[in-house]
Amino acid sequence: MSWITARRRHPAAGYAILLLGLLLVGAVYAAVVGGGTAASAAPPTAANQAQVTAGRTVFLQDCTTCHGFAAQGTGAAPSLIGVGSAAVDFQVSTGRMPLKESDAEAGRKPPQLNTAQTHAVAAYIASLGGGPAIPSAAEVNTSGANVGVGQKLFVTNCAQCHNFVGAGGALTYGKYAPPLTKSTSTQMYEAMLTGPEAMPVFNDTTITPDQKRDVIAYVTTTRVQANPGGFSLGRIGPVTEGLVAFLGLLLFMVLAALWITAKHGKTSHE
């Protein structure tokens, strides 16, 4: 006991006890949360790793010219680190990427990669950093969605650019909001998550997942609704309707003027 008492009075005894306490607390904490940490830090499965490897191969073939060999970005295109798999899936599945030429217009085109290749590239980019993931089938399932709520949300947040039925429209600085007539539910959900091009990001705090499904349900419903006004004229608003009315009235006036002139000339000849 005298030996312990002597050591306890040593100037370094306090530091030793503090270090021992910290080690003990760390061991207890590791024991409590170790299972969950190990699960979250587990390496990707063989299938996922194979998909990432395949995606890197496709990326090196089709994307490095603009985005760089490590997806770090170049002067021609931004970095893809942290954009997430949803952004990649949207851009590639809609044919916007990869571009055939560096100065090509980044609009919707037939996709150049098949679904497996697209998901592989998306998995590779996701492995480089965080970002929104590709939504699952359950996340984009619109069964039970509220079309009325979706219409209100769409008119409030989307109609200024995409028209109130998703027909698209012109924007400032020569930009253009594309029509949504060919967009799938997954692509619309991804667009809201990632905000491609001039579109703002609508994260789950701004528009909840249920509300995203409501918006998608409204857009898809308008595609099959009959037009009560007759000719839809592309459903791109009163400008087109006014132009058609103006041209129709102008044609009527020209024909009326020709008829009156012809009748007056015939009367004078007689």
C-alpha positions as CSV (number, residue, x, y, z in Angstrom):
1,M,0.0,0.0,0.0
2,S,2.9,2.4,0.8
3,W,4.2,1.7,-2.8
4,I,0.8,2.7,-4.3
5,T,0.6,5.8,-2.0
6,A,4.0,6.9,-3.1
7,R,3.2,6.5,-6.8
8,R,-0.1,8.3,-6.3
9,R,1.7,11.4,-5.1
10,H,4.0,11.4,-8.2
11,P,3.5,14.6,-10.3
12,A,2.6,12.5,-13.4
13,A,0.0,10.5,-11.6
14,G,-2.8,12.9,-12.5
15,Y,-2.0,12.8,-16.2
16,A,-1.8,9.0,-16.1
17,I,-5.2,8.7,-14.5
18,L,-6.7,11.2,-17.0
19,L,-5.2,9.2,-20.0
20,L,-6.5,5.9,-18.5
21,G,-10.0,7.5,-18.1
22,L,-10.0,8.7,-21.7
23,L,-9.0,5.3,-23.0
24,L,-11.7,3.7,-20.9
25,V,-14.4,6.0,-22.2
26,G,-13.2,5.5,-25.8
27,A,-13.3,1.7,-25.4
28,V,-16.9,1.9,-24.0
29,Y,-18.0,4.2,-26.8
30,A,-16.5,1.9,-29.4
31,A,-18.2,-1.1,-27.9
32,V,-21.6,0.6,-27.9
33,V,-21.5,2.1,-31.5
34,G,-19.0,-0.2,-33.1
35,G,-21.6,-2.4,-34.8
36,G,-23.3,0.5,-36.6
37,T,-20.0,2.1,-37.6
38,A,-18.7,-1.1,-39.0
39,A,-21.9,-1.6,-41.1
40,S,-21.8,2.0,-42.5
41,A,-18.1,1.8,-43.3
42,A,-18.3,-1.6,-44.9
43,P,-16.7,-1.7,-48.4
44,P,-19.1,-2.0,-51.4
45,T,-20.3,-5.5,-52.3
46,A,-18.7,-7.3,-55.2
47,A,-21.7,-6.4,-57.5
48,N,-21.5,-2.7,-56.6
49,Q,-17.7,-2.7,-57.0
50,A,-18.0,-4.4,-60.4
51,Q,-20.6,-1.7,-61.4
52,V,-18.3,1.1,-60.3
53,T,-15.4,-0.5,-62.2
54,A,-17.6,-0.8,-65.3
55,G,-18.7,2.8,-64.9
56,R,-15.2,4.1,-64.7
57,T,-14.4,2.3,-68.0
58,V,-17.3,4.0,-69.7
59,F,-16.4,7.3,-68.1
60,L,-12.8,7.1,-69.4
61,Q,-14.1,6.4,-72.9
62,D,-16.8,9.0,-73.2
63,C,-16.5,11.7,-70.5
64,T,-12.8,12.4,-69.8
65,T,-12.4,14.8,-72.7
66,C,-14.5,17.4,-70.9
67,H,-14.6,16.3,-67.3
68,G,-11.0,15.1,-66.8
69,F,-9.7,11.7,-66.0
70,A,-10.6,12.0,-62.3
71,A,-13.9,13.8,-63.0
72,Q,-12.2,16.9,-61.5
73,G,-13.5,19.1,-64.3
74,T,-11.7,21.1,-66.9
75,G,-12.2,24.5,-68.6
76,A,-14.8,22.9,-70.8
77,A,-17.0,21.2,-68.1
78,P,-17.4,21.3,-64.3
79,S,-16.3,18.8,-61.7
80,L,-18.5,15.9,-61.1
81,I,-17.2,15.1,-57.7
82,G,-20.2,15.4,-55.3
83,V,-22.9,15.8,-57.8
84,G,-24.4,12.4,-57.0
85,S,-25.8,9.6,-59.1
86,A,-29.1,11.3,-59.7
87,A,-27.5,14.1,-61.7
88,V,-25.6,11.7,-63.8
89,D,-28.6,9.5,-64.5
90,F,-30.7,12.6,-65.5
91,Q,-28.1,14.1,-67.8
92,V,-27.2,10.8,-69.5
93,S,-30.7,9.2,-69.7
94,T,-32.0,12.3,-71.4
95,G,-29.2,12.3,-74.0
96,R,-27.8,15.6,-72.8
97,M,-24.5,13.9,-71.9
98,P,-22.1,12.8,-73.2
99,L,-21.8,15.5,-75.8
100,K,-20.7,14.6,-79.3
101,E,-18.9,17.9,-79.7
102,S,-17.7,20.4,-77.2
103,D,-19.8,23.1,-78.7
104,A,-23.0,21.0,-79.1
105,E,-26.2,22.3,-77.6
106,A,-26.9,20.5,-74.3
107,G,-30.5,19.8,-75.0
108,R,-32.6,16.6,-74.8
109,K,-31.5,14.0,-77.4
110,P,-31.8,10.2,-77.8
111,P,-29.6,8.7,-75.1
112,Q,-26.2,7.4,-76.2
113,L,-25.7,5.0,-73.4
114,N,-28.0,2.1,-72.4
115,T,-29.5,1.8,-68.9
116,A,-26.8,-0.5,-67.6
117,Q,-24.1,1.8,-68.8
118,T,-25.8,4.9,-67.4
119,H,-26.3,3.4,-64.0
120,A,-22.7,2.2,-64.0
121,V,-21.3,5.7,-64.7
122,A,-23.7,7.1,-62.1
123,A,-22.4,4.5,-59.5
124,Y,-18.8,5.5,-60.4
125,I,-19.4,9.2,-59.9
126,A,-21.3,8.5,-56.7
127,S,-18.3,6.6,-55.4
128,L,-16.2,9.8,-55.7
129,G,-18.3,11.8,-53.4
130,G,-21.8,12.5,-52.0
131,G,-24.8,13.9,-53.7
132,P,-28.5,12.9,-54.4
133,A,-29.0,9.2,-55.3
134,I,-31.1,7.9,-58.1
135,P,-34.7,7.6,-56.7
136,S,-36.1,4.2,-56.3
137,A,-39.3,3.0,-58.0
138,A,-41.2,3.4,-54.7
139,E,-40.0,7.1,-54.4
140,V,-41.4,8.0,-57.9
141,N,-44.6,5.9,-57.6
142,T,-47.5,8.4,-58.0
143,S,-50.3,6.0,-57.0
144,G,-52.3,7.9,-54.3
145,A,-50.6,11.2,-55.1
146,N,-52.7,14.4,-54.9
147,V,-53.0,15.9,-58.4
148,G,-54.6,19.1,-57.0
149,V,-51.8,19.8,-54.7
150,G,-49.3,18.9,-57.5
151,Q,-51.0,21.5,-59.7
152,K,-50.7,24.2,-57.1
153,L,-47.0,23.4,-56.5
154,F,-46.3,23.3,-60.2
155,V,-48.0,26.6,-61.0
156,T,-46.2,28.2,-58.1
157,N,-42.7,26.8,-58.7
158,C,-42.5,25.6,-62.3
159,A,-45.0,27.2,-64.6
160,Q,-42.9,30.4,-65.0
161,C,-40.4,28.4,-67.1
162,H,-42.1,25.2,-68.2
163,N,-45.6,26.6,-68.9
164,F,-48.6,25.6,-66.8
165,V,-48.9,22.2,-68.5
166,G,-45.2,21.5,-68.9
167,A,-45.0,22.5,-72.5
168,G,-41.8,24.4,-72.1
169,G,-40.9,28.0,-73.0
170,A,-38.2,30.5,-73.7
171,L,-36.1,32.0,-70.9
172,T,-33.7,35.0,-70.7
173,Y,-30.2,35.1,-72.2
174,G,-31.2,32.7,-75.0
175,K,-32.0,29.8,-72.6
176,Y,-35.0,27.5,-73.0
177,A,-37.0,25.4,-70.5
178,P,-37.6,22.1,-72.2
179,P,-41.0,20.5,-72.4
180,L,-41.8,17.8,-70.0
181,T,-43.9,15.7,-72.4
182,K,-41.2,13.0,-72.8
183,S,-39.8,13.1,-69.3
184,T,-40.2,10.0,-67.1
185,S,-41.2,10.2,-63.5
186,T,-37.6,9.3,-62.5
187,Q,-36.2,12.1,-64.6
188,M,-38.6,14.7,-63.2
189,Y,-37.8,13.6,-59.7
190,E,-34.1,13.8,-60.4
191,A,-34.4,17.2,-62.0
192,M,-36.1,18.5,-58.8
193,L,-33.3,17.0,-56.7
194,T,-30.4,18.3,-58.8
195,G,-31.5,21.4,-60.5
196,P,-30.0,20.9,-64.0
197,E,-28.8,23.9,-66.0
198,A,-31.0,27.0,-65.2
199,M,-33.4,25.1,-62.9
200,P,-33.1,25.7,-59.2
201,V,-32.7,22.8,-56.7
202,F,-35.8,21.7,-54.9
203,N,-34.5,19.6,-52.1
204,D,-36.6,17.6,-49.7
205,T,-36.9,20.6,-47.4
206,T,-38.2,22.9,-50.0
207,I,-40.5,20.3,-51.7
208,T,-41.0,17.1,-49.7
209,P,-40.9,13.7,-51.4
210,D,-44.7,13.4,-51.2
211,Q,-45.1,16.8,-52.8
212,K,-42.6,15.8,-55.6
213,R,-44.8,12.9,-56.3
214,D,-47.8,15.2,-56.4
215,V,-46.1,17.4,-59.0
216,I,-45.1,14.4,-61.1
217,A,-48.7,13.1,-61.0
218,Y,-50.0,16.5,-62.2
219,V,-47.6,16.7,-65.1
220,T,-48.3,13.1,-66.2
221,T,-52.1,13.7,-65.9
222,T,-52.1,16.7,-68.2
223,R,-50.7,14.6,-71.0
224,V,-53.9,12.6,-71.3
225,Q,-56.4,15.3,-70.5
226,A,-58.7,16.4,-73.3
227,N,-58.4,20.0,-74.3
228,P,-61.8,21.7,-73.8
229,G,-60.9,24.6,-76.0
230,G,-60.5,22.6,-79.1
231,F,-57.0,22.9,-80.8
232,S,-54.4,22.9,-78.1
233,L,-51.9,25.0,-80.1
234,G,-49.1,23.3,-78.1
235,R,-50.7,24.5,-74.9
236,I,-48.0,27.2,-74.6
237,G,-50.3,30.0,-73.5
238,P,-52.1,33.1,-74.6
239,V,-49.3,34.4,-76.8
240,T,-49.7,31.6,-79.3
241,E,-53.5,31.9,-79.1
242,G,-53.4,35.6,-79.7
243,L,-51.0,35.2,-82.6
244,V,-53.3,32.7,-84.3
245,A,-56.3,34.9,-83.7
246,F,-54.5,37.9,-85.1
247,L,-53.4,36.1,-88.2
248,G,-56.8,34.6,-88.7
249,L,-58.5,38.1,-88.4
250,L,-55.8,39.5,-90.8
251,L,-56.5,36.9,-93.4
252,F,-60.3,37.5,-93.0
253,M,-59.8,41.2,-93.6
254,V,-57.6,40.6,-96.7
255,L,-60.2,38.3,-98.2
256,A,-63.0,40.7,-97.4
257,A,-61.0,43.6,-99.0
258,L,-60.4,41.4,-102.1
259,W,-64.1,40.6,-102.3
260,I,-65.2,44.2,-101.9
261,T,-62.7,45.3,-104.5
262,A,-63.8,42.6,-107.0
263,K,-67.4,43.4,-106.5
264,H,-66.8,47.2,-106.9
265,G,-64.8,46.6,-110.1
266,K,-67.6,44.4,-111.5
267,T,-70.2,47.1,-110.8
268,S,-68.2,49.8,-112.4
269,H,-67.6,47.8,-115.6
270,E,-71.3,47.2,-116.0
